[in-house]
Structure formats: structure tokens, C-alpha cells
Amino acid sequence: MGGSAVGGDAYVPRDVAVAKRLVVVLTAVATAVSVLFAVLVPSSQSFELTLVSLAGPVLVLGLATVISVSPEPAGWVWLAYPMTATVSIAVSDFASADASVTGQLFFLFPILFAGSQLRRRPAVLLTVAACACEVLVTFSLLPARSAAVDAGYVCASLAATAGILAYGAERADRLIEQLQEQAAVDSLTGLYTRRILDSAAATSLHSAGSDGGTALIIIDIDRFKQINDEHGHLAGDIVLQRIADLLRDNSRRTDLVSRMGGDELAVLLPGCTLPDAVERAEELLRRVRALRIDVAAVSMCRTADGSSLRVTASLGLAHLPTHATDVHDLYRAADLSLYAAKRGGRDQLATPLTAPV
């Protein structure tokens, strides 16, 4: 995921929960090491410089606390934390006149966080800032030749670390996106899966665009097992694909067409009144009846006209709030209507109002 979100979201980590734990771990390690060596190797710097050196870590601890206790930290906080840590390390090096490798190694801590958790833009900003601080520290405290060597090695290490971590994180993002897409879309028909249908149905109940109510049409291909038995599963797949295309081509942009499983398909119609839903379901029924599906290339036997297969479908329709009060009841009402249509002779539409008792 090379691109970043717009506004404050550009700085929100890939995984907030993991980022919070990483903030706690890095801050705890840095604090523990600093306290330990402050005790073992007391600083000879003045009281004023000591206060200056402590100001940065205190601010970093404050930001880490905000991140760890806030349910949803603001986007800028996620970048402010590693940036403040980077500047704090540079200030501490200046205050202690320490340009040693041990002091410079701490620049890796913010890089570890940014490279693994932040997106490309903030990670690049942080890497540039860390390298700039490294150059300022070394060229201010060391001879030019030594400073150039140290800064070159450290900056190369920082950039490589950030790049490797960012590459791995972006690759993981792409894999996750592919898995999510596979879980969201049925590979045979290209329709959304039942999981997406459930989510869309729940969302539509609270949507401002669903004033007319929400309708659900469940479509079952009549005698689909017989099609598979007589013409083969490849022919059955073609039938499913053609009907899926028909449903998709005759749906609004706001509708959601799904394969619920097997030969059962569904169309969710948010913002649709019951009369409109019935009219659209009847139109779908007529279009399925008129469909001629060429299965000659894969069929195990010849059809009556030698090339095309005629299919019909049974449709069950339910409307919320007319027939149900929640998503579960909507599914149940549509499913009962479908079975009523099948019991009534197939190739027809049934609703809870028309279904026999």
C-alpha cells in the first residue's frame, strides 16, 4: 500500500493495537537503558544541561502515555512520537557532547517504529529527520572526516532499516488486501459473498438512504441439480455465471448482488419500497425466463434445440420494516417466501403476503 490516506489518517498506523504495543516496548527499553547507564556512568554535565536532556524523554513518555491510554489517538500523535524521540536523542547527544556510536544507535528506535507501522510518507519524513539529526550531531561534535564517515554509515543503516521494514509492511498490506478481496468476492460468479451481504444488510438499516425500507430477494435456480446431472458441473457453472451477470446488469448502483452459496443468489435493495421491490423482482423473473444459455461446448448431452439451455428460478422476497424488524427476521422472511415459491410450482415470486399459510 504505497499510497497514504488523506488528512490525519495519513499518519495512523497500519495496525493500531500492534503500534501501541510497540510504542510501550520501545519506550520502556529506551527508558530502562537510559536510567541504568545514568546510574552506572553518572554524567559530568551541568545541572542545566541535565534538565535539557531530560525534557525530551519526559515529552516522549507523555506522548507514549497518550497513545497507550487513548482508544483512538489523533493522527498527528503517531508521527509526533517518533519525531520527538528523534529530536530528543539529538538534544541529549548535544548536551552530553556524545557523538559515539552508542549514542547514535538510539536513532534506530524511532526508525523501527516508523518503518514497521507508519505508511510511506511519514516513514520517509522520519528517516530524513533522523539522518538530519545524525549529521548535525556528528559534524558539530567530531572532526569533519570522522563526522562524514560516522554519518555516512549511520544514515545508510537508518535508511536501509526503514526501507526494508516499509517494504515488508507494504507487501503484507497487499497480501491482506488480496485475502480480503478473495473473502469478499465469489471466484466463480464475481458476486459478493454472504459475509459482505450480511454486513451491507446491517449497514442499510441505519443508512440515511434507506427511507423507503430495505428489500431482500433470494433467487434459487430451479432444478439446478438436474442441470448438473444431465449436462455436467461445467454447464452448471455457466448457468450460475450467466444468471449472476443478469442480476448484476439489472441492479442499481446502490444494490448489492451476492452468491449466498450453491445455486442461491441474493439481491439486497436498500432504499426500496415494497411495491418497487416486487416490481423489480417480477422483472428479474421475466428476464430469467427469457434467458437462453449456450452450454453446447461443455454439455455432456445435447439440449432440445441443440445448443441453448432454458432455465427458470424461484424468488423469495421480504421487506423491512413491512415483514421484519431486523436483519435476522428479514433473511428468515425471504427464505420462507422462497420455499413457498418452490412449493407452489417454482418459476415464480413469493412474498410473506402471498405465501400460503
One Martini backbone bead per residue (centre of mass of N, CA, C, O) as a GRO file, in nm:
protein
  357
    1MET     BB    1   0.074   0.052   0.031
    2GLY     BB    2   0.187   0.337  -0.089
    3GLY     BB    3  -0.036   0.490  -0.017
    4SER     BB    4  -0.214   0.751   0.146
    5ALA     BB    5  -0.403   0.905   0.337
    6VAL     BB    6  -0.608   1.157   0.418
    7GLY     BB    7  -0.479   1.347   0.634
    8GLY     BB    8  -0.466   1.211   0.947
    9ASP     BB    9  -0.461   0.912   0.829
   10ALA     BB   10  -0.161   0.915   0.725
   11TYR     BB   11  -0.055   0.852   1.045
   12VAL     BB   12  -0.192   0.599   1.078
   13PRO     BB   13  -0.151   0.295   1.149
   14ARG     BB   14  -0.198  -0.018   1.039
   15ASP     BB   15  -0.182  -0.120   1.357
   16VAL     BB   16  -0.279  -0.001   1.649
   17ALA     BB   17  -0.225  -0.227   1.853
   18VAL     BB   18   0.070  -0.281   1.771
   19ALA     BB   19   0.174   0.011   1.801
   20LYS     BB   20   0.124   0.036   2.102
   21ARG     BB   21   0.316  -0.191   2.190
   22LEU     BB   22   0.570  -0.070   2.059
   23VAL     BB   23   0.578   0.189   2.222
   24VAL     BB   24   0.610   0.058   2.497
   25VAL     BB   25   0.868  -0.104   2.442
   26LEU     BB   26   1.061   0.121   2.339
   27THR     BB   27   1.027   0.308   2.583
   28ALA     BB   28   1.115   0.108   2.801
   29VAL     BB   29   1.398   0.046   2.692
   30ALA     BB   30   1.510   0.335   2.677
   31THR     BB   31   1.463   0.403   2.976
   32ALA     BB   32   1.622   0.172   3.108
   33VAL     BB   33   1.897   0.234   2.979
   34SER     BB   34   1.925   0.528   3.076
   35VAL     BB   35   1.905   0.472   3.380
   36LEU     BB   36   2.132   0.268   3.409
   37PHE     BB   37   2.367   0.458   3.294
   38ALA     BB   38   2.320   0.689   3.496
   39VAL     BB   39   2.416   0.513   3.737
   40LEU     BB   40   2.687   0.384   3.629
   41VAL     BB   41   2.730   0.665   3.443
   42PRO     BB   42   2.778   0.951   3.542
   43SER     BB   43   2.725   1.271   3.468
   44SER     BB   44   2.922   1.581   3.401
   45GLN     BB   45   2.704   1.760   3.357
   46SER     BB   46   2.512   2.004   3.406
   47PHE     BB   47   2.213   2.083   3.538
   48GLU     BB   48   2.097   2.223   3.287
   49LEU     BB   49   2.166   1.995   3.081
   50THR     BB   50   2.003   1.781   3.225
   51LEU     BB   51   1.727   1.913   3.184
   52VAL     BB   52   1.740   1.916   2.878
   53SER     BB   53   1.770   1.605   2.847
   54LEU     BB   54   1.488   1.539   3.002
   55ALA     BB   55   1.266   1.675   2.832
   56GLY     BB   56   1.237   1.475   2.601
   57PRO     BB   57   1.166   1.207   2.750
   58VAL     BB   58   0.913   1.324   2.886
   59LEU     BB   59   0.761   1.379   2.621
   60VAL     BB   60   0.768   1.090   2.519
   61LEU     BB   61   0.615   0.967   2.758
   62GLY     BB   62   0.360   1.130   2.712
   63LEU     BB   63   0.293   1.024   2.429
   64ALA     BB   64   0.289   0.725   2.507
   65THR     BB   65   0.054   0.754   2.704
   66VAL     BB   66  -0.156   0.861   2.509
   67ILE     BB   67  -0.148   0.616   2.319
   68SER     BB   68  -0.210   0.384   2.535
   69VAL     BB   69  -0.498   0.523   2.650
   70SER     BB   70  -0.612   0.577   2.378
   71PRO     BB   71  -0.837   0.456   2.165
   72GLU     BB   72  -0.797   0.718   1.943
   73PRO     BB   73  -0.547   0.853   1.829
   74ALA     BB   74  -0.426   1.100   1.682
   75GLY     BB   75  -0.251   1.125   1.395
   76TRP     BB   76  -0.014   1.319   1.490
   77VAL     BB   77   0.095   1.145   1.729
   78TRP     BB   78   0.237   0.920   1.558
   79LEU     BB   79   0.458   1.127   1.455
   80ALA     BB   80   0.546   1.278   1.715
   81TYR     BB   81   0.684   1.051   1.863
   82PRO     BB   82   0.937   0.991   1.675
   83MET     BB   83   1.024   1.285   1.643
   84THR     BB   84   1.077   1.346   1.943
   85ALA     BB   85   1.281   1.120   1.984
   86THR     BB   86   1.490   1.220   1.781
   87VAL     BB   87   1.540   1.501   1.903
   88SER     BB   88   1.612   1.399   2.187
   89ILE     BB   89   1.870   1.250   2.104
   90ALA     BB   90   2.018   1.496   1.992
   91VAL     BB   91   2.011   1.669   2.250
   92SER     BB   92   2.161   1.467   2.429
   93ASP     BB   93   2.421   1.465   2.263
   94PHE     BB   94   2.483   1.763   2.292
   95ALA     BB   95   2.479   1.784   2.608
   96SER     BB   96   2.707   1.535   2.625
   97ALA     BB   97   2.903   1.523   2.382
   98ASP     BB   98   2.781   1.262   2.212
   99ALA     BB   99   2.928   1.080   1.917
  100SER     BB  100   2.881   0.800   1.958
  101VAL     BB  101   2.755   0.500   1.867
  102THR     BB  102   2.571   0.464   2.114
  103GLY     BB  103   2.409   0.728   2.064
  104GLN     BB  104   2.324   0.668   1.759
  105LEU     BB  105   2.155   0.402   1.791
  106PHE     BB  106   1.883   0.535   1.891
  107PHE     BB  107   1.776   0.611   1.601
  108LEU     BB  108   1.643   0.327   1.549
  109PHE     BB  109   1.381   0.333   1.713
  110PRO     BB  110   1.200   0.520   1.539
  111ILE     BB  111   1.245   0.354   1.279
  112LEU     BB  112   1.108   0.093   1.369
  113PHE     BB  113   0.831   0.220   1.394
  114ALA     BB  114   0.791   0.361   1.117
  115GLY     BB  115   0.861   0.123   0.920
  116SER     BB  116   0.635  -0.085   1.044
  117GLN     BB  117   0.367   0.126   1.087
  118LEU     BB  118   0.400   0.338   0.889
  119ARG     BB  119   0.374   0.503   0.620
  120ARG     BB  120   0.561   0.624   0.376
  121ARG     BB  121   0.566   0.928   0.431
  122PRO     BB  122   0.632   0.931   0.742
  123ALA     BB  123   0.881   0.747   0.715
  124VAL     BB  124   1.047   0.942   0.543
  125LEU     BB  125   1.043   1.184   0.734
  126LEU     BB  126   1.184   1.038   0.970
  127THR     BB  127   1.445   0.958   0.821
  128VAL     BB  128   1.534   1.243   0.749
  129ALA     BB  129   1.543   1.347   1.042
  130ALA     BB  130   1.750   1.144   1.151
  131CYS     BB  131   1.979   1.218   0.952
  132ALA     BB  132   1.994   1.516   1.026
  133CYS     BB  133   2.069   1.473   1.324
  134GLU     BB  134   2.324   1.311   1.273
  135VAL     BB  135   2.477   1.530   1.119
  136LEU     BB  136   2.471   1.749   1.338
  137VAL     BB  137   2.615   1.593   1.559
  138THR     BB  138   2.880   1.504   1.416
  139PHE     BB  139   2.967   1.793   1.294
  140SER     BB  140   2.973   1.930   1.587
  141LEU     BB  141   3.169   1.696   1.748
  142LEU     BB  142   3.343   1.632   1.491
  143PRO     BB  143   3.543   1.579   1.267
  144ALA     BB  144   3.481   1.584   0.942
  145ARG     BB  145   3.582   1.301   0.868
  146SER     BB  146   3.445   1.142   1.097
  147ALA     BB  147   3.160   1.249   1.045
  148ALA     BB  148   3.125   1.137   0.759
  149VAL     BB  149   3.154   0.841   0.831
  150ASP     BB  150   2.940   0.812   1.051
  151ALA     BB  151   2.700   0.934   0.895
  152GLY     BB  152   2.705   0.740   0.658
  153TYR     BB  153   2.658   0.475   0.812
  154VAL     BB  154   2.405   0.552   0.976
  155CYS     BB  155   2.221   0.648   0.745
  156ALA     BB  156   2.229   0.386   0.589
  157SER     BB  157   2.104   0.216   0.816
  158LEU     BB  158   1.842   0.373   0.847
  159ALA     BB  159   1.740   0.351   0.553
  160ALA     BB  160   1.747   0.042   0.531
  161THR     BB  161   1.559  -0.022   0.764
  162ALA     BB  162   1.315   0.137   0.664
  163GLY     BB  163   1.290   0.002   0.386
  164ILE     BB  164   1.254  -0.292   0.474
  165LEU     BB  165   1.008  -0.250   0.657
  166ALA     BB  166   0.824  -0.112   0.447
  167TYR     BB  167   0.823  -0.338   0.240
  168GLY     BB  168   0.704  -0.557   0.424
  169ALA     BB  169   0.445  -0.402   0.500
  170GLU     BB  170   0.334  -0.359   0.210
  171ARG     BB  171   0.321  -0.656   0.136
  172ALA     BB  172   0.123  -0.731   0.360
  173ASP     BB  173  -0.103  -0.545   0.266
  174ARG     BB  174  -0.149  -0.681  -0.009
  175LEU     BB  175  -0.220  -0.961   0.100
  176ILE     BB  176  -0.463  -0.871   0.267
  177GLU     BB  177  -0.626  -0.756   0.033
  178GLN     BB  178  -0.648  -1.021  -0.123
  179LEU     BB  179  -0.793  -1.179   0.100
  180GLN     BB  180  -1.034  -0.987   0.126
  181GLU     BB  181  -1.127  -1.017  -0.167
  182GLN     BB  182  -1.169  -1.324  -0.159
  183ALA     BB  183  -1.382  -1.300   0.079
  184ALA     BB  184  -1.582  -1.095  -0.093
  185VAL     BB  185  -1.545  -1.274  -0.364
  186ASP     BB  186  -1.671  -1.476  -0.593
  187SER     BB  187  -1.495  -1.663  -0.824
  188LEU     BB  188  -1.722  -1.752  -1.027
  189THR     BB  189  -1.928  -1.479  -1.037
  190GLY     BB  190  -1.828  -1.198  -0.886
  191LEU     BB  191  -1.975  -1.194  -0.632
  192TYR     BB  192  -2.070  -1.144  -0.337
  193THR     BB  193  -2.063  -1.249  -0.030
  194ARG     BB  194  -2.227  -1.321   0.256
  195ARG     BB  195  -2.064  -1.136   0.439
  196ILE     BB  196  -2.125  -0.874   0.279
  197LEU     BB  197  -2.429  -0.891   0.292
  198ASP     BB  198  -2.457  -0.873   0.598
  199SER     BB  199  -2.319  -0.597   0.627
  200ALA     BB  200  -2.508  -0.438   0.435
  201ALA     BB  201  -2.772  -0.495   0.583
  202ALA     BB  202  -2.693  -0.363   0.851
  203THR     BB  203  -2.626  -0.081   0.732
  204SER     BB  204  -2.903  -0.011   0.590
  205LEU     BB  205  -3.073   0.035   0.856
  206HIS     BB  206  -2.883   0.320   0.913
  207SER     BB  207  -2.941   0.458   0.653
  208ALA     BB  208  -3.035   0.751   0.490
  209GLY     BB  209  -3.108   0.582   0.206
  210SER     BB  210  -3.355   0.391   0.367
  211ASP     BB  211  -3.656   0.511   0.376
  212GLY     BB  212  -3.815   0.278   0.208
  213GLY     BB  213  -3.631   0.057   0.285
  214THR     BB  214  -3.555  -0.306   0.281
  215ALA     BB  215  -3.474  -0.543   0.035
  216LEU     BB  216  -3.502  -0.909  -0.021
  217ILE     BB  217  -3.369  -1.130  -0.273
  218ILE     BB  218  -3.415  -1.475  -0.334
  219ILE     BB  219  -3.236  -1.699  -0.557
  220ASP     BB  220  -3.344  -2.006  -0.720
  221ILE     BB  221  -3.247  -2.255  -0.918
  222ASP     BB  222  -3.412  -2.462  -1.104
  223ARG     BB  223  -3.299  -2.769  -1.114
  224PHE     BB  224  -2.980  -2.771  -1.076
  225LYS     BB  225  -2.905  -3.067  -1.034
  226GLN     BB  226  -3.006  -3.159  -1.313
  227ILE     BB  227  -2.805  -2.997  -1.476
  228ASN     BB  228  -2.554  -3.135  -1.364
  229ASP     BB  229  -2.634  -3.429  -1.435
  230GLU     BB  230  -2.685  -3.383  -1.754
  231HIS     BB  231  -2.434  -3.152  -1.824
  232GLY     BB  232  -2.268  -3.069  -1.590
  233HIS     BB  233  -2.074  -2.855  -1.398
  234LEU     BB  234  -1.991  -2.658  -1.620
  235ALA     BB  235  -2.278  -2.582  -1.696
  236GLY     BB  236  -2.359  -2.483  -1.415
  237ASP     BB  237  -2.155  -2.252  -1.409
  238ILE     BB  238  -2.270  -2.096  -1.650
  239VAL     BB  239  -2.546  -2.045  -1.531
  240LEU     BB  240  -2.451  -1.883  -1.288
  241GLN     BB  241  -2.302  -1.660  -1.446
  242ARG     BB  242  -2.541  -1.554  -1.616
  243ILE     BB  243  -2.728  -1.480  -1.377
  244ALA     BB  244  -2.530  -1.292  -1.239
  245ASP     BB  245  -2.516  -1.094  -1.474
  246LEU     BB  246  -2.814  -1.023  -1.480
  247LEU     BB  247  -2.833  -0.905  -1.195
  248ARG     BB  248  -2.612  -0.691  -1.227
  249ASP     BB  249  -2.737  -0.544  -1.488
  250ASN     BB  250  -3.027  -0.508  -1.299
  251SER     BB  251  -2.881  -0.299  -1.106
  252ARG     BB  252  -2.808  -0.082  -0.886
  253ARG     BB  253  -2.558   0.087  -0.737
  254THR     BB  254  -2.687   0.026  -0.436
  255ASP     BB  255  -2.682  -0.255  -0.485
  256LEU     BB  256  -2.653  -0.611  -0.379
  257VAL     BB  257  -2.485  -0.889  -0.512
  258SER     BB  258  -2.517  -1.241  -0.417
  259ARG     BB  259  -2.358  -1.540  -0.305
  260MET     BB  260  -2.474  -1.767  -0.069
  261GLY     BB  261  -2.483  -2.053  -0.214
  262GLY     BB  262  -2.457  -2.234  -0.460
  263ASP     BB  263  -2.777  -2.151  -0.621
  264GLU     BB  264  -2.784  -1.901  -0.427
  265LEU     BB  265  -2.913  -1.580  -0.459
  266ALA     BB  266  -2.881  -1.213  -0.404
  267VAL     BB  267  -3.078  -0.905  -0.343
  268LEU     BB  268  -3.004  -0.586  -0.224
  269LEU     BB  269  -3.249  -0.310  -0.142
  270PRO     BB  270  -3.194  -0.011  -0.073
  271GLY     BB  271  -3.430   0.219  -0.075
  272CYS     BB  272  -3.702   0.021  -0.096
  273THR     BB  273  -4.002  -0.044  -0.170
  274LEU     BB  274  -4.227  -0.288  -0.196
  275PRO     BB  275  -4.344  -0.233  -0.480
  276ASP     BB  276  -4.066  -0.201  -0.617
  277ALA     BB  277  -3.955  -0.480  -0.542
  278VAL     BB  278  -4.169  -0.646  -0.688
  279GLU     BB  279  -4.119  -0.532  -0.968
  280ARG     BB  280  -3.819  -0.618  -0.986
  281ALA     BB  281  -3.860  -0.922  -0.940
  282GLU     BB  282  -4.045  -0.969  -1.186
  283GLU     BB  283  -3.835  -0.881  -1.393
  284LEU     BB  284  -3.625  -1.097  -1.326
  285LEU     BB  285  -3.804  -1.337  -1.390
  286ARG     BB  286  -3.842  -1.269  -1.693
  287ARG     BB  287  -3.539  -1.268  -1.769
  288VAL     BB  288  -3.484  -1.562  -1.700
  289ARG     BB  289  -3.689  -1.689  -1.895
  290ALA     BB  290  -3.542  -1.547  -2.155
  291LEU     BB  291  -3.303  -1.714  -2.116
  292ARG     BB  292  -3.012  -1.824  -2.312
  293ILE     BB  293  -2.789  -2.101  -2.265
  294ASP     BB  294  -2.472  -2.183  -2.372
  295VAL     BB  295  -2.356  -2.546  -2.341
  296ALA     BB  296  -2.230  -2.713  -2.580
  297ALA     BB  297  -1.915  -2.717  -2.506
  298VAL     BB  298  -1.984  -2.879  -2.205
  299SER     BB  299  -2.191  -3.075  -2.256
  300MET     BB  300  -2.303  -3.419  -2.211
  301CYS     BB  301  -2.553  -3.314  -2.379
  302ARG     BB  302  -2.822  -3.254  -2.574
  303THR     BB  303  -3.032  -3.024  -2.636
  304ALA     BB  304  -3.326  -2.963  -2.782
  305ASP     BB  305  -3.175  -2.729  -2.977
  306GLY     BB  306  -2.846  -2.805  -2.947
  307SER     BB  307  -2.737  -2.531  -2.750
  308SER     BB  308  -2.964  -2.436  -2.549
  309LEU     BB  309  -3.066  -2.321  -2.218
  310ARG     BB  310  -3.338  -2.338  -2.006
  311VAL     BB  311  -3.435  -2.131  -1.729
  312THR     BB  312  -3.539  -2.111  -1.389
  313ALA     BB  313  -3.684  -1.928  -1.102
  314SER     BB  314  -3.696  -1.873  -0.755
  315LEU     BB  315  -3.862  -1.617  -0.551
  316GLY     BB  316  -3.779  -1.439  -0.250
  317LEU     BB  317  -3.952  -1.184  -0.058
  318ALA     BB  318  -3.848  -0.909   0.158
  319HIS     BB  319  -3.945  -0.645   0.400
  320LEU     BB  320  -3.805  -0.354   0.553
  321PRO     BB  321  -4.066  -0.327   0.787
  322THR     BB  322  -4.304  -0.513   0.686
  323HIS     BB  323  -4.167  -0.824   0.767
  324ALA     BB  324  -3.948  -0.680   0.958
  325THR     BB  325  -3.702  -0.569   1.229
  326ASP     BB  326  -3.454  -0.735   1.116
  327VAL     BB  327  -3.217  -0.916   0.961
  328HIS     BB  328  -3.303  -1.197   1.051
  329ASP     BB  329  -3.603  -1.165   0.964
  330LEU     BB  330  -3.547  -1.102   0.668
  331TYR     BB  331  -3.422  -1.372   0.593
  332ARG     BB  332  -3.654  -1.553   0.689
  333ALA     BB  333  -3.876  -1.434   0.507
  334ALA     BB  334  -3.735  -1.487   0.235
  335ASP     BB  335  -3.698  -1.793   0.271
  336LEU     BB  336  -3.999  -1.868   0.304
  337SER     BB  337  -4.080  -1.754   0.028
  338LEU     BB  338  -3.908  -1.940  -0.143
  339TYR     BB  339  -4.042  -2.207  -0.052
  340ALA     BB  340  -4.321  -2.126  -0.152
  341ALA     BB  341  -4.242  -2.106  -0.453
  342LYS     BB  342  -4.151  -2.404  -0.479
  343ARG     BB  343  -4.419  -2.535  -0.380
  344GLY     BB  344  -4.591  -2.374  -0.612
  345GLY     BB  345  -4.388  -2.460  -0.886
  346ARG     BB  346  -4.212  -2.253  -0.951
  347ASP     BB  347  -4.141  -1.988  -1.139
  348GLN     BB  348  -4.164  -1.766  -0.890
  349LEU     BB  349  -4.312  -1.527  -0.673
  350ALA     BB  350  -4.265  -1.459  -0.317
  351THR     BB  351  -4.433  -1.344  -0.026
  352PRO     BB  352  -4.560  -1.307   0.286
  353LEU     BB  353  -4.845  -1.221   0.151
  354THR     BB  354  -4.853  -1.483  -0.065
  355ALA     BB  355  -4.803  -1.693   0.123
  356PRO     BB  356  -4.890  -1.977   0.243
  357VAL     BB  357  -5.006  -2.112   0.555
   0.00000   0.00000   0.00000
